Amino acid sequence: MITRHFVRASVLALGMTSLAGCTVLADLDDFGPGIPACDEGAENEIRDLWLVLDAMGMHQFQRTEVRVVADGADDNDFLVALAIIDGLPSADYTLFMPRAIPSGAHRVDFFADLNRNGRYDPPSADHAWSLSGCVSGAYRFTHDPAFVDIDDPAPRPVGGDLTLRLTHFAPHLGDLMEVFVYADDGSDRMVGYYRLAELSTEDATLIIPGVLEPQADYSVAFYADLSGNKRYDPPEVDHAWLLQGTADASGLALEFMHTLQF
């Protein structure tokens, strides 16, 4: 059901200067007491990812990617969730990905595409950082120049890519679009998130690489911010859709032509 998938994604992209800012689909109170302390929870359970970014003004509007990487002794640096924010909407920004961190140790690697070439390059061409140690999956980070190469070691994909090809989206030129990818295995784990600040062409392809396990089922919920208020509102205020499919070894490629069937 599409409502469930959008509600689970509802606190993505909170602006910390105002809990009512940026992309808020529901109030924080709907999700309990809010952001947990670093040491809350347990490693043997699925956890939400919170990444609170402060003082990132020099990277505003730049593409920013956040990787959740399995980091235990036997986990082999697998990429288990990925968020792409294209581009970063504000200097102070909070990313929330519900149930993005599977059981076990993890780290959070992320970078800002300082040279604007659309891909990761080691510092100082791009600015990159790595965080770990918060059992809860909740991290706070203030921009600093202590950069690390997050491709040393590089995370290993768990499988293929999510490729979403959109056609005839002229009604949404200039609109914000968000894509949420969930595992349909009963866990409701979010494995992918894509925030496109502005749709620039009526035919577009959005790719979230390396996060889909072969022979696994996924739901892909996405919407266009027709109202222009930078948050999700149910149709017909915004236009929203839900697709489902099973990944193969190369991932899952979905073709979608704009329709008014929301």
Secondary structure, DSSP 8 states (H G I E B T S, - for coil): -HHHHHHHTTTTTB-TT-TTSBS-SS-GGGGSSSS--TT-S-TTS-EEEEEEEES-GGGTTS-EEEEEEE-STTSTTEEEEEEEEES---SSEEEEEEEEE-SS-EEEEEEE-TT-SSS--TTTTSEEEEEE--TTSEEEEE--S----TTTT--EESSEEEEEEEES-GGGTT--EEEEEEETTTT--EEEEEEES---SSSEEEEEEEEE-TT-EEEEEEEE-TT-SSS--TTTTSEEEEEEEE-BTTEEEEEEE--S--
